[in-house]
Amino acid sequence: MAHVNFRLLLAYDGTEFHGWQAQLKARTIQQELEIALGKTRGGPPVTVWGAGRTDAGVHARGQVAHVFMDSSLGAEQLLGAVNSYLPDDIRVLGVETVADDFHARYSATARHYSYALTRGVTVLGRQYIWQVSQPIEGDLLHRCAAAVVGRHDFAGFVKANSEVDSTVCIVAESRWENSGDQWTYHLRANRFLHYMVRYLVGTMLEIAKGRHSVDAFVARLGGVLDGMMVQRAPARGLVLEEISYDAA
């Protein structure tokens, strides 16, 4: 059997998962995928690397992973086989063979997340959107989003005690779009920190409710970490939309 590097495009409903990364006593996307891939070759689980470590309750439409496998199956055959072993809340959307030096995480050049919230009350689909009751001043949301574009130190918008070498991210896109009662935030950057999108959304919403100023938000992006408490939006509205790679 040939030793092949397969790239996988994934979608999943994160509601019942404890995030992407494998854990000893919790259900995770990585574990389910590794077990399913192992079954396609009649063996034990195989190691899978993901482009982004989504947290518990976070969803994905465009997660990317890669796996080195000794497999007699081609890409299309593997697609059908792995999906036959996966639970209904995970689906592999595509499989392709890639060069041996491709890495789902380290070869990525950008990541795109979205976050959905609504001022209305919704029953169907409530696990995919944050429901809020207070009025929202849209102009304040747009002003905050515009301030996020560019190179910033996001130390003020990261989970406490996160062990990372750098908290600097380069943001190419940061914008809110609105349709009726629903608001969706789009954020595209070269990298993301733990809870970064959720802290940005939660804090922007506090500003849009008139509880903090845009100036305080901008100051926090500039490294002034006192004077404003950040708020974290719930996981259910967050979706990993796309991972970008160089065309070459």
Contacts in CASP RR format, 6 or more apart in sequence:
PFRMAT RR
TARGET T0000
AUTHOR 0000-0000-0000
METHOD contacts of the structure
MODEL  1
MAHVNFRLLLAYDGTEFHGWQAQLKARTIQQELEIALGKTRGGPPVTVWG
AGRTDAGVHARGQVAHVFMDSSLGAEQLLGAVNSYLPDDIRVLGVETVAD
DFHARYSATARHYSYALTRGVTVLGRQYIWQVSQPIEGDLLHRCAAAVVG
RHDFAGFVKANSEVDSTVCIVAESRWENSGDQWTYHLRANRFLHYMVRYL
VGTMLEIAKGRHSVDAFVARLGGVLDGMMVQRAPARGLVLEEISYDAA
1 41 0 8 1.000
1 70 0 8 1.000
1 71 0 8 1.000
1 72 0 8 1.000
2 70 0 8 1.000
2 71 0 8 1.000
2 72 0 8 1.000
3 68 0 8 1.000
3 69 0 8 1.000
3 70 0 8 1.000
4 68 0 8 1.000
4 69 0 8 1.000
4 70 0 8 1.000
4 71 0 8 1.000
4 74 0 8 1.000
4 97 0 8 1.000
5 66 0 8 1.000
5 67 0 8 1.000
5 68 0 8 1.000
5 97 0 8 1.000
5 98 0 8 1.000
5 99 0 8 1.000
5 100 0 8 1.000
5 102 0 8 1.000
6 66 0 8 1.000
6 67 0 8 1.000
6 68 0 8 1.000
6 69 0 8 1.000
6 71 0 8 1.000
6 75 0 8 1.000
6 78 0 8 1.000
6 95 0 8 1.000
6 96 0 8 1.000
6 97 0 8 1.000
6 98 0 8 1.000
7 64 0 8 1.000
7 65 0 8 1.000
7 66 0 8 1.000
7 95 0 8 1.000
7 96 0 8 1.000
7 97 0 8 1.000
7 98 0 8 1.000
7 102 0 8 1.000
7 104 0 8 1.000
8 33 0 8 1.000
8 48 0 8 1.000
8 64 0 8 1.000
8 65 0 8 1.000
8 66 0 8 1.000
8 67 0 8 1.000
8 82 0 8 1.000
8 92 0 8 1.000
8 94 0 8 1.000
8 95 0 8 1.000
9 62 0 8 1.000
9 63 0 8 1.000
9 64 0 8 1.000
9 92 0 8 1.000
9 93 0 8 1.000
9 94 0 8 1.000
9 95 0 8 1.000
10 29 0 8 1.000
10 33 0 8 1.000
10 60 0 8 1.000
10 62 0 8 1.000
10 63 0 8 1.000
10 64 0 8 1.000
10 65 0 8 1.000
10 90 0 8 1.000
10 91 0 8 1.000
10 92 0 8 1.000
10 93 0 8 1.000
11 60 0 8 1.000
11 61 0 8 1.000
11 62 0 8 1.000
11 63 0 8 1.000
11 90 0 8 1.000
11 91 0 8 1.000
11 93 0 8 1.000
12 29 0 8 1.000
12 59 0 8 1.000
12 60 0 8 1.000
12 63 0 8 1.000
12 89 0 8 1.000
12 90 0 8 1.000
12 91 0 8 1.000
13 59 0 8 1.000
13 89 0 8 1.000
13 90 0 8 1.000
13 127 0 8 1.000
14 29 0 8 1.000
14 54 0 8 1.000
14 56 0 8 1.000
14 57 0 8 1.000
14 58 0 8 1.000
14 59 0 8 1.000
14 60 0 8 1.000
14 89 0 8 1.000
15 57 0 8 1.000
15 59 0 8 1.000
15 89 0 8 1.000
15 127 0 8 1.000
15 236 0 8 1.000
16 27 0 8 1.000
16 89 0 8 1.000
17 27 0 8 1.000
17 28 0 8 1.000
17 29 0 8 1.000
17 56 0 8 1.000
17 57 0 8 1.000
17 89 0 8 1.000
18 26 0 8 1.000
18 27 0 8 1.000
18 28 0 8 1.000
18 56 0 8 1.000
19 28 0 8 1.000
19 29 0 8 1.000
19 53 0 8 1.000
19 54 0 8 1.000
19 55 0 8 1.000
19 56 0 8 1.000
19 57 0 8 1.000
19 58 0 8 1.000
20 28 0 8 1.000
20 29 0 8 1.000
20 30 0 8 1.000
20 50 0 8 1.000
20 52 0 8 1.000
20 53 0 8 1.000
20 54 0 8 1.000
20 55 0 8 1.000
20 63 0 8 1.000
21 28 0 8 1.000
21 30 0 8 1.000
21 53 0 8 1.000
22 28 0 8 1.000
22 30 0 8 1.000
22 31 0 8 1.000
22 34 0 8 1.000
23 31 0 8 1.000
29 54 0 8 1.000
29 60 0 8 1.000
29 63 0 8 1.000
29 90 0 8 1.000
30 48 0 8 1.000
30 50 0 8 1.000
31 45 0 8 1.000
32 86 0 8 1.000
32 87 0 8 1.000
32 90 0 8 1.000
33 48 0 8 1.000
33 65 0 8 1.000
33 82 0 8 1.000
33 86 0 8 1.000
33 90 0 8 1.000
33 92 0 8 1.000
34 45 0 8 1.000
34 46 0 8 1.000
34 47 0 8 1.000
34 48 0 8 1.000
35 45 0 8 1.000
35 85 0 8 1.000
36 82 0 8 1.000
36 85 0 8 1.000
36 86 0 8 1.000
37 45 0 8 1.000
37 46 0 8 1.000
37 48 0 8 1.000
37 67 0 8 1.000
37 69 0 8 1.000
37 82 0 8 1.000
38 44 0 8 1.000
38 45 0 8 1.000
38 46 0 8 1.000
39 85 0 8 1.000
40 71 0 8 1.000
40 73 0 8 1.000
40 78 0 8 1.000
40 81 0 8 1.000
40 82 0 8 1.000
40 85 0 8 1.000
41 69 0 8 1.000
41 70 0 8 1.000
41 71 0 8 1.000
41 72 0 8 1.000
41 73 0 8 1.000
46 67 0 8 1.000
46 68 0 8 1.000
46 69 0 8 1.000
47 67 0 8 1.000
47 68 0 8 1.000
48 65 0 8 1.000
48 66 0 8 1.000
48 67 0 8 1.000
49 65 0 8 1.000
49 66 0 8 1.000
49 67 0 8 1.000
49 103 0 8 1.000
49 104 0 8 1.000
49 105 0 8 1.000
50 63 0 8 1.000
50 64 0 8 1.000
50 65 0 8 1.000
50 66 0 8 1.000
50 104 0 8 1.000
50 105 0 8 1.000
51 63 0 8 1.000
51 64 0 8 1.000
51 65 0 8 1.000
51 104 0 8 1.000
51 105 0 8 1.000
51 108 0 8 1.000
51 111 0 8 1.000
51 243 0 8 1.000
52 63 0 8 1.000
52 104 0 8 1.000
52 105 0 8 1.000
52 111 0 8 1.000
52 192 0 8 1.000
52 240 0 8 1.000
52 243 0 8 1.000
54 60 0 8 1.000
54 63 0 8 1.000
54 238 0 8 1.000
54 240 0 8 1.000
55 194 0 8 1.000
55 195 0 8 1.000
55 235 0 8 1.000
55 238 0 8 1.000
56 235 0 8 1.000
57 235 0 8 1.000
57 236 0 8 1.000
57 238 0 8 1.000
58 235 0 8 1.000
58 237 0 8 1.000
58 238 0 8 1.000
58 239 0 8 1.000
58 240 0 8 1.000
59 128 0 8 1.000
59 236 0 8 1.000
59 237 0 8 1.000
59 238 0 8 1.000
59 239 0 8 1.000
59 240 0 8 1.000
60 239 0 8 1.000
60 240 0 8 1.000
61 239 0 8 1.000
61 240 0 8 1.000
61 241 0 8 1.000
61 242 0 8 1.000
62 93 0 8 1.000
62 240 0 8 1.000
62 241 0 8 1.000
62 242 0 8 1.000
62 243 0 8 1.000
63 240 0 8 1.000
63 243 0 8 1.000
64 104 0 8 1.000
64 108 0 8 1.000
64 243 0 8 1.000
65 104 0 8 1.000
66 98 0 8 1.000
66 102 0 8 1.000
66 103 0 8 1.000
66 104 0 8 1.000
68 100 0 8 1.000
71 78 0 8 1.000
73 81 0 8 1.000
74 97 0 8 1.000
75 94 0 8 1.000
75 95 0 8 1.000
75 96 0 8 1.000
75 97 0 8 1.000
76 95 0 8 1.000
78 95 0 8 1.000
79 92 0 8 1.000
79 94 0 8 1.000
79 95 0 8 1.000
80 92 0 8 1.000
82 92 0 8 1.000
82 95 0 8 1.000
83 91 0 8 1.000
83 92 0 8 1.000
86 92 0 8 1.000
101 107 0 8 1.000
104 243 0 8 1.000
107 245 0 8 1.000
107 246 0 8 1.000
108 243 0 8 1.000
108 244 0 8 1.000
108 245 0 8 1.000
109 190 0 8 1.000
109 244 0 8 1.000
109 245 0 8 1.000
109 246 0 8 1.000
110 172 0 8 1.000
110 188 0 8 1.000
110 189 0 8 1.000
110 190 0 8 1.000
110 243 0 8 1.000
110 244 0 8 1.000
111 188 0 8 1.000
111 189 0 8 1.000
111 190 0 8 1.000
111 191 0 8 1.000
111 192 0 8 1.000
111 240 0 8 1.000
111 242 0 8 1.000
111 243 0 8 1.000
111 244 0 8 1.000
112 173 0 8 1.000
112 186 0 8 1.000
112 187 0 8 1.000
112 188 0 8 1.000
112 240 0 8 1.000
112 241 0 8 1.000
112 242 0 8 1.000
112 243 0 8 1.000
112 244 0 8 1.000
113 186 0 8 1.000
113 187 0 8 1.000
113 188 0 8 1.000
113 192 0 8 1.000
113 197 0 8 1.000
113 238 0 8 1.000
113 239 0 8 1.000
113 240 0 8 1.000
113 241 0 8 1.000
114 184 0 8 1.000
114 185 0 8 1.000
114 186 0 8 1.000
114 187 0 8 1.000
114 238 0 8 1.000
114 239 0 8 1.000
114 241 0 8 1.000
115 130 0 8 1.000
115 184 0 8 1.000
115 185 0 8 1.000
115 187 0 8 1.000
115 197 0 8 1.000
115 198 0 8 1.000
115 201 0 8 1.000
115 233 0 8 1.000
115 237 0 8 1.000
115 238 0 8 1.000
115 239 0 8 1.000
116 128 0 8 1.000
116 129 0 8 1.000
116 130 0 8 1.000
116 182 0 8 1.000
116 183 0 8 1.000
116 184 0 8 1.000
116 185 0 8 1.000
116 237 0 8 1.000
116 239 0 8 1.000
117 129 0 8 1.000
117 130 0 8 1.000
117 131 0 8 1.000
117 132 0 8 1.000
117 182 0 8 1.000
117 183 0 8 1.000
117 184 0 8 1.000
117 185 0 8 1.000
117 201 0 8 1.000
117 205 0 8 1.000
117 233 0 8 1.000
117 237 0 8 1.000
118 129 0 8 1.000
118 130 0 8 1.000
118 131 0 8 1.000
118 132 0 8 1.000
118 181 0 8 1.000
118 182 0 8 1.000
118 183 0 8 1.000
119 131 0 8 1.000
119 132 0 8 1.000
119 133 0 8 1.000
119 134 0 8 1.000
119 135 0 8 1.000
119 136 0 8 1.000
119 181 0 8 1.000
119 182 0 8 1.000
119 183 0 8 1.000
120 131 0 8 1.000
120 133 0 8 1.000
120 181 0 8 1.000
121 131 0 8 1.000
122 129 0 8 1.000
122 131 0 8 1.000
126 236 0 8 1.000
127 236 0 8 1.000
128 236 0 8 1.000
128 237 0 8 1.000
128 239 0 8 1.000
129 182 0 8 1.000
129 236 0 8 1.000
129 237 0 8 1.000
130 201 0 8 1.000
130 233 0 8 1.000
130 234 0 8 1.000
130 236 0 8 1.000
130 237 0 8 1.000
132 205 0 8 1.000
134 209 0 8 1.000
135 209 0 8 1.000
136 183 0 8 1.000
136 205 0 8 1.000
136 208 0 8 1.000
136 209 0 8 1.000
137 208 0 8 1.000
137 209 0 8 1.000
137 210 0 8 1.000
138 176 0 8 1.000
138 178 0 8 1.000
138 183 0 8 1.000
138 208 0 8 1.000
140 204 0 8 1.000
140 207 0 8 1.000
140 208 0 8 1.000
140 210 0 8 1.000
140 214 0 8 1.000
141 176 0 8 1.000
141 183 0 8 1.000
141 185 0 8 1.000
141 204 0 8 1.000
141 205 0 8 1.000
141 207 0 8 1.000
141 208 0 8 1.000
142 175 0 8 1.000
142 176 0 8 1.000
143 214 0 8 1.000
144 203 0 8 1.000
144 204 0 8 1.000
144 207 0 8 1.000
144 208 0 8 1.000
144 214 0 8 1.000
144 217 0 8 1.000
145 174 0 8 1.000
145 175 0 8 1.000
145 176 0 8 1.000
145 185 0 8 1.000
145 204 0 8 1.000
146 174 0 8 1.000
146 175 0 8 1.000
147 214 0 8 1.000
147 217 0 8 1.000
147 218 0 8 1.000
147 221 0 8 1.000
148 171 0 8 1.000
148 174 0 8 1.000
148 187 0 8 1.000
148 200 0 8 1.000
148 221 0 8 1.000
149 171 0 8 1.000
149 172 0 8 1.000
149 173 0 8 1.000
149 174 0 8 1.000
150 170 0 8 1.000
150 171 0 8 1.000
150 172 0 8 1.000
151 168 0 8 1.000
151 169 0 8 1.000
151 170 0 8 1.000
151 171 0 8 1.000
152 168 0 8 1.000
152 169 0 8 1.000
152 171 0 8 1.000
152 221 0 8 1.000
152 222 0 8 1.000
153 167 0 8 1.000
153 168 0 8 1.000
153 221 0 8 1.000
153 222 0 8 1.000
153 223 0 8 1.000
154 167 0 8 1.000
154 168 0 8 1.000
154 169 0 8 1.000
154 193 0 8 1.000
154 196 0 8 1.000
154 221 0 8 1.000
155 167 0 8 1.000
155 223 0 8 1.000
155 225 0 8 1.000
156 167 0 8 1.000
156 199 0 8 1.000
156 220 0 8 1.000
156 223 0 8 1.000
156 225 0 8 1.000
156 230 0 8 1.000
157 193 0 8 1.000
157 195 0 8 1.000
157 196 0 8 1.000
157 199 0 8 1.000
157 200 0 8 1.000
157 203 0 8 1.000
157 220 0 8 1.000
157 230 0 8 1.000
158 164 0 8 1.000
158 167 0 8 1.000
158 193 0 8 1.000
158 194 0 8 1.000
158 195 0 8 1.000
158 196 0 8 1.000
158 199 0 8 1.000
159 193 0 8 1.000
159 194 0 8 1.000
159 195 0 8 1.000
162 193 0 8 1.000
162 194 0 8 1.000
164 193 0 8 1.000
164 194 0 8 1.000
167 193 0 8 1.000
169 189 0 8 1.000
169 190 0 8 1.000
169 191 0 8 1.000
169 192 0 8 1.000
169 193 0 8 1.000
169 196 0 8 1.000
170 189 0 8 1.000
170 190 0 8 1.000
170 191 0 8 1.000
171 187 0 8 1.000
171 188 0 8 1.000
171 189 0 8 1.000
172 188 0 8 1.000
172 189 0 8 1.000
172 190 0 8 1.000
173 186 0 8 1.000
173 187 0 8 1.000
173 188 0 8 1.000
174 185 0 8 1.000
174 186 0 8 1.000
174 187 0 8 1.000
174 188 0 8 1.000
175 185 0 8 1.000
175 186 0 8 1.000
176 183 0 8 1.000
176 184 0 8 1.000
176 185 0 8 1.000
176 186 0 8 1.000
177 183 0 8 1.000
177 184 0 8 1.000
177 186 0 8 1.000
178 184 0 8 1.000
185 197 0 8 1.000
185 200 0 8 1.000
185 201 0 8 1.000
185 204 0 8 1.000
186 241 0 8 1.000
187 197 0 8 1.000
187 200 0 8 1.000
195 232 0 8 1.000
197 233 0 8 1.000
197 238 0 8 1.000
198 232 0 8 1.000
198 233 0 8 1.000
198 234 0 8 1.000
198 235 0 8 1.000
198 238 0 8 1.000
199 230 0 8 1.000
199 231 0 8 1.000
199 232 0 8 1.000
199 233 0 8 1.000
201 233 0 8 1.000
202 230 0 8 1.000
202 231 0 8 1.000
202 232 0 8 1.000
202 233 0 8 1.000
203 212 0 8 1.000
203 217 0 8 1.000
203 220 0 8 1.000
203 228 0 8 1.000
203 230 0 8 1.000
203 231 0 8 1.000
204 217 0 8 1.000
205 231 0 8 1.000
205 233 0 8 1.000
206 212 0 8 1.000
206 231 0 8 1.000
207 213 0 8 1.000
207 214 0 8 1.000
207 216 0 8 1.000
207 217 0 8 1.000
212 228 0 8 1.000
216 227 0 8 1.000
216 228 0 8 1.000
217 228 0 8 1.000
219 228 0 8 1.000
220 228 0 8 1.000
220 230 0 8 1.000
END
